[in-house]
Amino acid sequence: MESYKRLLLNNKAWAEDTVQRDPEFFHRLENVQRPEFLWIGCSDSRVPANEITGTQPGEIFVHRNIANMVVHTDLNLLSVLQYAVEFLKVKHVIVCGHYGCGGVQAAMTHQSLGIINKWLRNIKDVYRLHQAEVDALPTEQERFDRMVELNVQEQVMDLAKTSIIQRSWAERGGPHLHGWVYRLSDGIIKNVFEMEAGTELDPIYRFDNL
Ligand code: CO
């Protein structure tokens, strides 16, 4: 059997099983979604938002890209963010990175990878901002792990630099921003950074005419 056919068979079995356990499941979700969470995660196949958080369809609005980046010229991310914050009115935005992230690892080398260089440059900027702290760590593993954490922290701060988040904070006192890092070796998520609504950021990023 071709491998993709397994996916369709699994889907059929899952849908039947779901209806058996909860006959109203699909009816409830058919016309409306009211997720409380926006997830900005890595595209890495080992870090699926729903599975690792024990959540069901309808609970998390998801955006994933290489190394869970919040890039202000990324129309895709910005559209997802605006929709989630302004229309779905999510209460929490979670940036979830993971140790062992290939994107972060590649950004720490001098290898040219083509168009992806432009994406990874944003991670190199994170390193430049935190170079003293990262370089002071004794082993390559610790430097890599810390870079994953700092990258998540900077992406959360990049969320807070958007007018979308700042306007929402002013208007409805949310969402709460979270920076998490998932460990591939044991499946545990570590909370590494957070910003509650109204948290001060470097004043140069503040918009006064929202
Ligand atoms: Co990754």
Residues whose N, C-alpha, C, O or C-beta is under 5 A from the ligand:
A	BS01	CO	C42 D44 A67 C101 G102 G103
